[in-house]
Amino acid sequence: MELYLIEHIIKIGAFSEGKIVGITSTKEKAEEIVKEYEKKIGFKKYKNGFRVKRMELDKNYYENGFKSWYKKGRKKNGSV
């Protein structure tokens, strides 16, 4: 079964923040929700932060693990 995950991610400098906005059964419903949220406080300032991902129910997306973008020892200005 296919599902559509709606995320909103903003990046400000080295900081990023992500939210799961919703999950729908069709891409069209996901696009309708994005249009609604683009008008709401916070989201309207970052309209390009929306992502709609097609997902499958009962699928393992990280069976080989993952590699983190986070690096220990990193200072606020990005230097080590």
N, C-alpha and C positions, 0 to 999 in steps of 0.2 A: 504494500500500500504506500502510495506517495503522499507526502505532507510538505507543506511550505512553511519554513521557519522564517519569521520576520525579526531581524536584529537591527539595532541602532547603535553605531559605534562612532565615538568622536575621539579625535586625537588633538591634543593641545600640547605642543612641545614634546617632551618625553612621556607625558601622561596620556593614557587612553582609558576610556570608560565605555563599557558595553552593556546593553540591555536587551533582553528578549522581549519583544513587543507582543508577539502572538504566534500562533500556529494555526494554519488553515488547511482546508482540504483541496483548494484550487489556487492556481497562480492569480487568477482574476480577483478572488476574495482578498488575497494578500495585497495586491496592488490597490484595492479600495481602502484597506486599512491604512496603508502608507499615505494615501492622499488625505485621509482624515487626520493622521498624526502630524503631517507636515504643517498643519494650521495651529497646533497646540504649543503652549509655552515650553521653551527649551528645545523642542524638536524643530520648530520653524527656523531657528537660528542655524541649525546644522542639517538642512534638508538632504545634503549629499551623504549623510551618515547611514542611510537605510540600505539594508541588504536583504534580499529574499533568496533563500537557499532551498532548493529542492532536496528533500530528505526521504529516506525510506524507513518505514517502521520496522523494528526488530533487526536493524543492521548495525553492526559493530564498526564504528568509524575510526577507532584508534587501536586496532588489533596489534599493530607493531609498535605501540607506544607513541610518544611525541617528543619533540625537541623544543625546549623553552627559549623564548627570546630574551628572557631575563638573565643578566650576567651579574654575578656577585662582585662586590667591590666597585661598582660603577658609581661615580659621583653624580650630583645633580646636573652638572653641565655636560654630562656625557663622556667625560674623560675617565680613565682608570687611574 
